């Protein structure tokens, strides 16, 4: 079973995405950069869903740290901002993809499936 780490400072997003992926992946969550790095050091995820705008440390900085620890981890940056400079910076620093909030859960599920091992028989969200 693949491993996903969801990093967002919004508990509702963590809950929504955790519920979306829990049947097919081992899901862990973090609300800040420190929690995320501790989780990654303890157990490497296959995919990280990472909010660009985090309190204390930027998602871009955290992306760089993740890639320094393990460049094979696929990082999907999530943003509600239409700032093209941030988007370009995320992709230049190794983000696999950038998705905009609000996102479509079916599309996100398909994207994660491309990047992480999935348990056979997982039903696609309707």
N, C-alpha and C positions, 0 to 999 in steps of 0.2 A: 504494500500500500504506500502510495506517495505521501510526502509530508509537505504541508503548506503552513507558512507563517503569515498571519495577517497583522499589519501594523497600521493602526489608525487611532487618533485620539477621540474618536466618536464611538461610544459604546454601542450605539444602534447599528453602526456599520459593522463593527466586530461581530455582533450577534447575528445580523443578517447574513454576512458572508460565512460565518462559522456554521450556521444552520444549512446553508447552501451546499457546503463541501463536506460536512461531517460524515456522510454515509460512504463516501468514496475515498477520502483521504484522512490521514492523521492531521488534525488542525490544531495549531497553537496560535495564540494571540498576544499582542503587546500593544500598550498604549503610548510608548515612547521609545526613543532610541536605545536607552540603557537596557530596558527589558528585552528589546529585539536582539541586541548583540549578545546578551546573556543566553537567550534561547538558541541562537545560532551557534554559539560556542559549545553549548551542551549537546545539541542534536541538530545536525545540518538539515535544513529543509530542502526540498527540490525546487520549490517556488516560494517567493516572497511577494505578497501584495502589499505595496508600500505607498502610503499617502505622502505626497510631496510636502504638504504643509503640516509639520508637527511642531508642538511646543518645545522650546529649548534647543533642539538640533534640527536642521533642515533634512528633509527626505533625501536631498541630493548628497549631503554629507554622509548620511547613513548608507546610501547606495554605494558610495566610494568605500566605506568601511566593510560592507558586506562583500564587495568584489575583492578587496584586499584579503579578507579572511578566506574566501573560497570563490574564485572566478567562475566556477561551474554552476553556481546557484542562479537560477533564472529569476529576475526581478521585474515585476510588472508595476510600474508607477501609476498611481491613481491620483487624479487631481480634479478639482472643481474650478480651477483657474484656466483661463484661455491664454495665459502668458506663454508665447511661443519661445521666448528665451529660456524659460525653465524647461520646457519640453525638449528643446534642442540640447540643453545641458544634461538632462536625464539620459537621453539616448547616447550622447557622446561619452557618458560615464558608464555605459554598459547595460542600461536598462533594456530588457528584451522587448518590451512594448510600453506604450503609454495609453491609458484609457481615461476617458472623461466621466466625471460624475454629472448627472445620474447615469449609471451604466445599466445595460441590459444583462440580467443574470444568465440567460441562455448563452449570449455571446461571451461573457466572462468565463462560463463553464467550459465552452469550447476552446477558448484561449488557454486556460489552465490545462486542459486535457492535452493540448499540443506540447506543453512544456513539462508535464509531470506524469509519472506512472499512475495509472488509474486502476482501481479494483474492477475486475470483470463484472458486467451486469449492472453497472451504475445507470440509473434512469436519468435521462436529461430533464432539467426543470421545464415545466410547461410555461 
